[in-house]
Amino acid sequence: MTWLSVGPLSFDADLVVFDKDGTLIDFEYTWGRLVATSVEGLLAAVQGDDTMRRDLYRTLGYDPQAGRTAGDGPLATAPIAKLCTIAATVLYQHGLAWDDAEAHIQASFAAGLTAPPLSDLIRPVADVHGLLSHLQLAGVRVAVVTTDDRAATEETLALLGIADLVDFLICGDDGIPVKPAPDAVLKGCDHLGAQPGRTLVVGDTITDMVMARRAGAGCRAGVLTGVGSRASLAGHCDVILDSIADILVRNTASPINPY
């Protein structure tokens, strides 16, 4: 029996399921720059104007002036394959033939989004390694569920130094229904022998919390390090945390703050 302090709550956990972007790493630091580079590269390739630029950013759910991603938009929640379809649709709406639009997306847009993450694009939101290490020592299993592609995700986990601390990983291109479907959480529970009711799900979006609710997770924790706000997450989770640093492992004798 391992009790976690999840902000003000106590939860007896067998498994913690983490979202990746916005929960373990700074979402805007990575994806803000990736989407801006990809959109601008695409515009240069098709000789797009300011109207196309506006429509691409708006449809993807990113405000380049504010440097902010819409919490309920595609960039925050959709797999890369869907982002590519969305961007191709904008090109089609601006007069490109569909085949040409898709070709430009693969050559100038998808390449930017699917490039392996470099160390200067990955910034942890807290002591991710410390938390996951302590969960492992306490016998709590760890899963990561993300809509990002597997190659980029595995590279990110390696850069964070936590690849060997994640017991189960599900990514957006694994062929499993993505968030807010509960399949990823349920598959993780089944693979690791954990009950959904003894599983903590941690994420920064409503989509993460809906996934957790549909899976019957015992505790849903929203974090404010990503695209979700306190107002948007309220009502969808059991507790709202400033970051994963508010998750502590404790035993029956005394609380433990490993970091």
C-alpha positions, -999 to 999 in steps of 0.1 A, spaced: 0 0 0 15 33 -11 -1 66 -3 5 96 -24 -1 132 -13 -18 148 -43 -19 184 -33 -44 183 -4 -57 148 -12 -43 114 -1 -46 86 -26 -36 49 -23 -20 43 -57 -8 13 -77 -3 33 -109 2 69 -120 -6 78 -156 11 110 -168 4 131 -199 36 143 -214 34 178 -229 23 204 -204 25 179 -176 61 166 -176 76 192 -200 68 228 -208 42 226 -237 47 261 -251 85 259 -249 84 229 -272 52 231 -293 50 268 -296 83 269 -314 77 238 -334 43 249 -348 56 284 -356 86 270 -375 64 245 -393 37 270 -403 62 296 -414 81 270 -435 48 259 -451 39 295 -459 72 301 -476 68 269 -496 34 277 -509 39 315 -510 11 320 -486 -2 354 -475 -11 369 -442 -46 356 -445 -34 321 -449 -11 326 -420 -39 338 -398 -62 309 -408 -35 282 -402 -27 294 -367 -63 299 -358 -74 265 -371 -45 248 -354 -54 266 -321 -23 287 -316 -19 324 -310 17 334 -322 14 369 -308 6 357 -273 26 325 -277 -3 306 -263 -21 274 -273 -58 270 -269 -65 244 -243 -94 229 -263 -78 232 -297 -61 207 -320 -25 216 -312 -32 208 -275 -50 175 -280 -48 160 -315 -22 136 -329 2 149 -355 -16 130 -383 -47 150 -375 -28 183 -373 -15 176 -408 -50 170 -421 -62 202 -405 -33 222 -421 -39 206 -455 -76 215 -453 -66 252 -448 -44 250 -479 -73 235 -499 -96 263 -487 -71 288 -500 -72 273 -535 -46 245 -536 -56 212 -551 -59 185 -524 -31 164 -537 -8 195 -538 -19 205 -504 -10 171 -489 23 170 -507 33 204 -493 22 193 -458 44 163 -459 74 182 -473 72 214 -453 49 210 -423 49 174 -410 87 173 -412 90 201 -387 65 186 -362 79 151 -364 116 160 -362 133 143 -332 131 167 -303 164 184 -295 177 191 -260 170 228 -264 133 222 -270 127 200 -239 123 217 -206 109 198 -176 83 215 -156 97 202 -123 120 175 -110 105 148 -132 133 123 -127 131 127 -89 93 121 -87 94 91 -110 124 76 -92 106 79 -59 74 63 -73 95 34 -86 112 29 -52 78 29 -36 65 3 -59 41 25 -78 40 18 -115 43 47 -140 27 51 -175 29 79 -200 0 85 -224 4 111 -251 -10 120 -285 26 127 -297 43 102 -320 63 74 -305 97 82 -320 96 118 -307 82 106 -273 109 80 -268 135 106 -276 120 131 -251 119 105 -223 156 97 -230 165 134 -229 147 137 -195 166 106 -183 134 88 -174 131 62 -202 139 34 -177 114 48 -151 84 45 -174 68 11 -172 43 16 -200 40 41 -229 12 47 -253 15 72 -281 -7 88 -307 5 67 -336 2 33 -318 -32 25 -333 -51 28 -300 -81 52 -298 -66 85 -285 -78 108 -257 -105 114 -246 -112 77 -252 -103 56 -221 -85 29 -240 -50 40 -233 -55 41 -195 -74 8 -195 -47 -8 -216 -20 5 -192 -39 -8 -162 -44 -42 -178 -7 -45 -189 6 -35 -155 -20 -53 -134 -34 -22 -118 -70 -14 -110 -84 18 -126 -98 27 -92 -63 27 -77 -49 47 -107 -40 84 -106 -42 103 -139 -23 136 -142 -27 159 -171 -31 196 -182 -62 194 -204 -99 187 -201 -92 159 -226 -69 142 -201 -95 144 -174 -123 131 -196 -101 102 -205 -95 95 -168 -132 97 -159 -142 74 -187 -116 49 -176 -129 50 -140 -96 63 -126 -96 67 -89 -81 102 -89 -78 129 -116 -53 156 -111 -51 186 -133 -19 206 -135 -14 243 -144 19 239 -162 3 234 -196 -25 247 -217 -53 242 -192 -64 270 -168 -78 266 -133 -112 278 -146 -112 253 -175 -101 224 -154 -125 230 -126 -153 205 -125 -133 180 -146 -108 168 -120 -106 159 -83 -78 183 -76 -59 211 -94 -21 213 -88 4 240 -96 26 212 -110 36 176 -105 59 189 -78 27 188 -56 27 150 -58 46 134 -29 51 98 -19 46 91 17 45 60 39 23 52 69 50 66 93 58 100 79 55 121 47 85 119 24 95 148 1 121 132 -22 130 165 -39 
